[in-house]
Structure formats: structure tokens, C-alpha cells
Amino acid sequence: MNTGSERGSHESATDGTGAGADGAAAEDAQHVSKAPAFIKANRSLHLSWQVGVFVVGLAVIGAGIAMLVLPGPGWVAIFAGLAIWATEFAWAHLVLRWTKRKVSEAAQKALDPKVRRRNIILTSAGLVIAGALVGFYLWKYGFTLPWNLKDQ
């Protein structure tokens, strides 16, 4: 079992991210349930705990998926649901760690001056096109909403 003092020394040996090759293997091998000790002592209670964690994580991920098309922080909720699952399931912990690594790589790539310049140019071009479309609509139909248009 991984105690607080062991975890502290492990993190300092692998720069706190678990990025070292030995640290990643040790972290995978030592993934244990975050359930309280009295729950882990009883197998049926622990199974019930895991089912509860799975259901709560699934609900949060489901809400996140819904928020991708509805107002709300969809991706944040999806990652939060994955983090809930990662407290009990090693596979979710691996997926979450892979996702964190990919997001960090994307953030570093976005800071590259060439990529930033390209993104600024594409955003500017998109805004010009959207402005032209809005201007054309206003010139043609005025401030009339699209669903109130009659055959013109």
C-alpha cells in the first residue's frame, strides 16, 4: 500500500509528474482503491463502492457529453468523470494520465510562434468571412430574423 511518506519520496524521485520510466511502471503496479479501509475490508461492500463510483463517474461523463451541445463546461465534466473513475479503476487512471500528457503536448505546441501565427491568420480569415456573411444578410434582408422571412 502506498503511504503518504512513500508517495512524497516517489514524487520527488520522478519530478512529481510520474514521468520517469521507473516511476510510471511503479505507479501502475501500485494503483490501489482510494476507498476507506473499512470498505476495503469487506469484499461485497468494496464491490458496492466500486459500482457506486462507476455510476457517479458515468453520470458526470454523461452530463459532460450533454454539455458538449448544451451550455456548460462539457470537456471539464468529462475529465472530472474520468478522474472519479481513476480513483478506483487502473484503466481509467492510465487513460487520464495519457489525456493529461496529450493536453500538455498540445499546449506546448500551441505556444510555438509558427503555430500561433497560423492560428491568428485562420481566426482572422474566419472572422472576415463571418462578417461578410452577416453583412450580406443584413444588406439583403435587414434586421428580419430568418424564421420570419417570407418568400422574397
GUVEXPA-250687 format. One record per residue (C-alpha): residue in one letter; x, y, z. Coordinates in Angstrom, 3 decimals. Example, Ala and Ser with C-alpha at 12.3 -4.5 7.8 and 13.67 -1.06 7.14 Angstrom:
! GUVEXPA-250687
<atom><code>A</code><px>12.300</px><py>-4.500</py><pz>7.800</pz></atom>
<atom><code>S</code><px>13.670</px><py>-1.060</py><pz>7.140</pz></atom>
END
This chain:
! GUVEXPA-250687
<atom><code>M</code><px>0.000</px><py>0.000</py><pz>0.000</pz></atom>
<atom><code>N</code><px>1.239</px><py>3.458</py><pz>-0.826</pz></atom>
<atom><code>T</code><px>1.504</px><py>5.654</py><pz>2.274</pz></atom>
<atom><code>G</code><px>1.859</px><py>9.418</py><pz>2.274</pz></atom>
<atom><code>S</code><px>5.591</px><py>9.342</py><pz>3.037</pz></atom>
<atom><code>E</code><px>6.250</px><py>6.777</py><pz>0.297</pz></atom>
<atom><code>R</code><px>4.271</px><py>8.844</py><pz>-2.174</pz></atom>
<atom><code>G</code><px>6.192</px><py>12.002</py><pz>-1.290</pz></atom>
<atom><code>S</code><px>9.563</px><py>10.322</py><pz>-1.839</pz></atom>
<atom><code>H</code><px>8.305</px><py>8.693</py><pz>-5.052</pz></atom>
<atom><code>E</code><px>7.127</px><py>12.016</py><pz>-6.455</pz></atom>
<atom><code>S</code><px>10.389</px><py>13.758</py><pz>-5.675</pz></atom>
<atom><code>A</code><px>12.313</px><py>10.979</py><pz>-7.447</pz></atom>
<atom><code>T</code><px>10.254</px><py>11.378</py><pz>-10.616</pz></atom>
<atom><code>D</code><px>9.897</px><py>15.179</py><pz>-10.589</pz></atom>
<atom><code>G</code><px>6.335</px><py>14.982</py><pz>-9.212</pz></atom>
<atom><code>T</code><px>4.733</px><py>14.044</py><pz>-12.518</pz></atom>
<atom><code>G</code><px>5.398</px><py>10.318</py><pz>-12.627</pz></atom>
<atom><code>A</code><px>7.072</px><py>10.973</py><pz>-15.981</pz></atom>
<atom><code>G</code><px>10.118</px><py>8.780</py><pz>-15.275</pz></atom>
<atom><code>A</code><px>10.066</px><py>5.316</py><pz>-16.822</pz></atom>
<atom><code>D</code><px>10.546</px><py>3.619</py><pz>-13.461</pz></atom>
<atom><code>G</code><px>8.015</px><py>5.957</py><pz>-11.834</pz></atom>
<atom><code>A</code><px>5.316</px><py>5.208</py><pz>-14.392</pz></atom>
<atom><code>A</code><px>5.747</px><py>1.442</py><pz>-14.005</pz></atom>
<atom><code>A</code><px>5.739</px><py>1.679</py><pz>-10.211</pz></atom>
<atom><code>E</code><px>2.685</px><py>3.927</py><pz>-10.270</pz></atom>
<atom><code>D</code><px>0.768</px><py>1.458</py><pz>-12.465</pz></atom>
<atom><code>A</code><px>1.743</px><py>-1.504</py><pz>-10.310</pz></atom>
<atom><code>Q</code><px>0.748</px><py>0.254</py><pz>-7.085</pz></atom>
<atom><code>H</code><px>-2.659</px><py>1.561</py><pz>-8.189</pz></atom>
<atom><code>V</code><px>-4.978</px><py>0.762</py><pz>-5.316</pz></atom>
<atom><code>S</code><px>-8.511</px><py>1.689</py><pz>-4.458</pz></atom>
<atom><code>K</code><px>-8.994</px><py>5.031</py><pz>-2.743</pz></atom>
<atom><code>A</code><px>-11.891</px><py>3.604</py><pz>-0.722</pz></atom>
<atom><code>P</code><px>-11.694</px><py>3.877</py><pz>3.082</pz></atom>
<atom><code>A</code><px>-10.105</px><py>0.914</py><pz>4.875</pz></atom>
<atom><code>F</code><px>-13.367</px><py>-0.323</py><pz>6.414</pz></atom>
<atom><code>I</code><px>-14.904</px><py>-0.565</py><pz>2.933</pz></atom>
<atom><code>K</code><px>-11.894</px><py>-2.405</py><pz>1.500</pz></atom>
<atom><code>A</code><px>-12.074</px><py>-4.904</py><pz>4.386</pz></atom>
<atom><code>N</code><px>-15.443</px><py>-6.269</py><pz>3.221</pz></atom>
<atom><code>R</code><px>-15.450</px><py>-7.608</py><pz>-0.361</pz></atom>
<atom><code>S</code><px>-19.152</px><py>-7.073</py><pz>-1.035</pz></atom>
<atom><code>L</code><px>-19.024</px><py>-3.561</py><pz>0.429</pz></atom>
<atom><code>H</code><px>-15.970</px><py>-2.784</py><pz>-1.702</pz></atom>
<atom><code>L</code><px>-17.716</px><py>-4.090</py><pz>-4.823</pz></atom>
<atom><code>S</code><px>-20.718</px><py>-1.904</py><pz>-3.986</pz></atom>
<atom><code>W</code><px>-18.352</px><py>1.047</py><pz>-3.542</pz></atom>
<atom><code>Q</code><px>-16.825</px><py>0.412</py><pz>-6.984</pz></atom>
<atom><code>V</code><px>-20.251</px><py>0.140</py><pz>-8.603</pz></atom>
<atom><code>G</code><px>-21.222</px><py>3.439</py><pz>-6.949</pz></atom>
<atom><code>V</code><px>-18.031</px><py>5.138</py><pz>-8.165</pz></atom>
<atom><code>F</code><px>-18.652</px><py>3.781</py><pz>-11.667</pz></atom>
<atom><code>V</code><px>-22.257</px><py>5.042</py><pz>-11.696</pz></atom>
<atom><code>V</code><px>-21.315</px><py>8.501</py><pz>-10.380</pz></atom>
<atom><code>G</code><px>-18.448</px><py>8.778</py><pz>-12.896</pz></atom>
<atom><code>L</code><px>-20.747</px><py>7.646</py><pz>-15.694</pz></atom>
<atom><code>A</code><px>-23.354</px><py>10.259</py><pz>-14.697</pz></atom>
<atom><code>V</code><px>-20.739</px><py>13.027</py><pz>-14.695</pz></atom>
<atom><code>I</code><px>-19.371</px><py>11.905</py><pz>-18.071</pz></atom>
<atom><code>G</code><px>-22.925</px><py>11.675</py><pz>-19.447</pz></atom>
<atom><code>A</code><px>-23.618</px><py>15.216</py><pz>-18.259</pz></atom>
<atom><code>G</code><px>-20.347</px><py>16.325</py><pz>-19.869</pz></atom>
<atom><code>I</code><px>-21.323</px><py>14.766</py><pz>-23.183</pz></atom>
<atom><code>A</code><px>-24.673</px><py>16.540</py><pz>-22.996</pz></atom>
<atom><code>M</code><px>-22.861</px><py>19.810</py><pz>-22.241</pz></atom>
<atom><code>L</code><px>-20.856</px><py>19.479</py><pz>-25.440</pz></atom>
<atom><code>V</code><px>-24.014</px><py>20.546</py><pz>-27.304</pz></atom>
<atom><code>L</code><px>-25.737</px><py>22.380</py><pz>-24.435</pz></atom>
<atom><code>P</code><px>-24.364</px><py>25.317</py><pz>-22.457</pz></atom>
<atom><code>G</code><px>-21.788</px><py>24.253</py><pz>-19.914</pz></atom>
<atom><code>P</code><px>-18.224</px><py>23.046</py><pz>-19.479</pz></atom>
<atom><code>G</code><px>-18.550</px><py>19.726</py><pz>-21.310</pz></atom>
<atom><code>W</code><px>-14.893</px><py>18.727</py><pz>-21.518</pz></atom>
<atom><code>V</code><px>-14.266</px><py>19.703</py><pz>-17.913</pz></atom>
<atom><code>A</code><px>-17.119</px><py>17.452</py><pz>-16.792</pz></atom>
<atom><code>I</code><px>-15.882</px><py>14.573</py><pz>-18.952</pz></atom>
<atom><code>F</code><px>-12.400</px><py>14.829</py><pz>-17.455</pz></atom>
<atom><code>A</code><px>-13.901</px><py>15.120</py><pz>-13.959</pz></atom>
<atom><code>G</code><px>-15.863</px><py>11.906</py><pz>-14.517</pz></atom>
<atom><code>L</code><px>-12.712</px><py>10.206</py><pz>-15.727</pz></atom>
<atom><code>A</code><px>-10.895</px><py>11.427</py><pz>-12.603</pz></atom>
<atom><code>I</code><px>-13.693</px><py>9.952</py><pz>-10.469</pz></atom>
<atom><code>W</code><px>-13.247</px><py>6.615</py><pz>-12.222</pz></atom>
<atom><code>A</code><px>-9.463</px><py>6.857</py><pz>-11.808</pz></atom>
<atom><code>T</code><px>-9.854</px><py>6.719</py><pz>-8.021</pz></atom>
<atom><code>E</code><px>-10.967</px><py>3.093</py><pz>-8.320</pz></atom>
<atom><code>F</code><px>-10.004</px><py>1.712</py><pz>-11.722</pz></atom>
<atom><code>A</code><px>-6.446</px><py>1.358</py><pz>-13.035</pz></atom>
<atom><code>W</code><px>-7.566</px><py>1.555</py><pz>-16.681</pz></atom>
<atom><code>A</code><px>-9.190</px><py>4.948</py><pz>-16.053</pz></atom>
<atom><code>H</code><px>-6.030</px><py>6.117</py><pz>-14.310</pz></atom>
<atom><code>L</code><px>-3.993</px><py>5.177</py><pz>-17.402</pz></atom>
<atom><code>V</code><px>-6.448</px><py>6.943</py><pz>-19.737</pz></atom>
<atom><code>L</code><px>-6.425</px><py>10.050</py><pz>-17.550</pz></atom>
<atom><code>R</code><px>-2.632</px><py>10.132</py><pz>-17.463</pz></atom>
<atom><code>W</code><px>-2.478</px><py>9.695</py><pz>-21.266</pz></atom>
<atom><code>T</code><px>-5.017</px><py>12.516</py><pz>-21.690</pz></atom>
<atom><code>K</code><px>-3.046</px><py>14.844</py><pz>-19.414</pz></atom>
<atom><code>R</code><px>0.095</px><py>14.130</py><pz>-21.410</pz></atom>
<atom><code>K</code><px>-1.628</px><py>14.827</py><pz>-24.742</pz></atom>
<atom><code>V</code><px>-3.168</px><py>18.075</py><pz>-23.439</pz></atom>
<atom><code>S</code><px>0.252</px><py>19.216</py><pz>-22.197</pz></atom>
<atom><code>E</code><px>1.793</px><py>18.407</py><pz>-25.573</pz></atom>
<atom><code>A</code><px>-0.960</px><py>20.344</py><pz>-27.365</pz></atom>
<atom><code>A</code><px>-0.477</px><py>23.324</py><pz>-25.052</pz></atom>
<atom><code>Q</code><px>3.262</px><py>23.333</py><pz>-25.740</pz></atom>
<atom><code>K</code><px>2.626</px><py>23.066</py><pz>-29.473</pz></atom>
<atom><code>A</code><px>0.163</px><py>25.976</py><pz>-29.330</pz></atom>
<atom><code>L</code><px>2.893</px><py>28.165</py><pz>-27.799</pz></atom>
<atom><code>D</code><px>5.108</px><py>27.643</py><pz>-30.857</pz></atom>
<atom><code>P</code><px>5.301</px><py>31.005</py><pz>-32.713</pz></atom>
<atom><code>K</code><px>4.632</px><py>29.433</py><pz>-36.135</pz></atom>
<atom><code>V</code><px>1.504</px><py>27.660</py><pz>-34.853</pz></atom>
<atom><code>R</code><px>0.291</px><py>30.814</py><pz>-33.086</pz></atom>
<atom><code>R</code><px>0.764</px><py>32.878</py><pz>-36.239</pz></atom>
<atom><code>R</code><px>-1.150</px><py>30.298</py><pz>-38.307</pz></atom>
<atom><code>N</code><px>-3.975</px><py>30.204</py><pz>-35.744</pz></atom>
<atom><code>I</code><px>-4.218</px><py>34.003</py><pz>-35.702</pz></atom>
<atom><code>I</code><px>-4.350</px><py>34.119</py><pz>-39.516</pz></atom>
<atom><code>L</code><px>-7.036</px><py>31.394</py><pz>-39.683</pz></atom>
<atom><code>T</code><px>-9.093</px><py>33.071</py><pz>-36.952</pz></atom>
<atom><code>S</code><px>-8.847</px><py>36.441</py><pz>-38.711</pz></atom>
<atom><code>A</code><px>-9.889</px><py>34.896</py><pz>-42.029</pz></atom>
<atom><code>G</code><px>-12.834</px><py>33.162</py><pz>-40.336</pz></atom>
<atom><code>L</code><px>-13.954</px><py>36.418</py><pz>-38.725</pz></atom>
<atom><code>V</code><px>-13.731</px><py>38.265</py><pz>-42.050</pz></atom>
<atom><code>I</code><px>-15.816</px><py>35.568</py><pz>-43.769</pz></atom>
<atom><code>A</code><px>-18.393</px><py>35.560</py><pz>-40.943</pz></atom>
<atom><code>G</code><px>-18.557</px><py>39.374</py><pz>-41.053</pz></atom>
<atom><code>A</code><px>-19.067</px><py>39.299</py><pz>-44.813</pz></atom>
<atom><code>L</code><px>-21.895</px><py>36.766</py><pz>-44.466</pz></atom>
<atom><code>V</code><px>-23.595</px><py>38.812</py><pz>-41.739</pz></atom>
<atom><code>G</code><px>-23.167</px><py>41.986</py><pz>-43.801</pz></atom>
<atom><code>F</code><px>-24.668</px><py>40.303</py><pz>-46.869</pz></atom>
<atom><code>Y</code><px>-27.639</px><py>39.031</py><pz>-44.828</pz></atom>
<atom><code>L</code><px>-28.270</px><py>42.488</py><pz>-43.350</pz></atom>
<atom><code>W</code><px>-27.972</px><py>44.117</py><pz>-46.798</pz></atom>
<atom><code>K</code><px>-30.382</px><py>41.623</py><pz>-48.347</pz></atom>
<atom><code>Y</code><px>-32.977</px><py>41.180</py><pz>-45.560</pz></atom>
<atom><code>G</code><px>-32.332</px><py>43.859</py><pz>-42.946</pz></atom>
<atom><code>F</code><px>-32.876</px><py>43.037</py><pz>-39.295</pz></atom>
<atom><code>T</code><px>-35.556</px><py>40.422</py><pz>-40.039</pz></atom>
<atom><code>L</code><px>-34.998</px><py>37.098</py><pz>-38.313</pz></atom>
<atom><code>P</code><px>-34.534</px><py>34.121</py><pz>-40.676</pz></atom>
<atom><code>W</code><px>-37.660</px><py>32.300</py><pz>-39.480</pz></atom>
<atom><code>N</code><px>-39.769</px><py>35.425</py><pz>-40.083</pz></atom>
<atom><code>L</code><px>-38.718</px><py>35.721</py><pz>-43.743</pz></atom>
<atom><code>K</code><px>-41.375</px><py>35.290</py><pz>-46.342</pz></atom>
<atom><code>D</code><px>-40.517</px><py>34.334</py><pz>-49.907</pz></atom>
<atom><code>Q</code><px>-38.596</px><py>37.375</py><pz>-51.089</pz></atom>
END
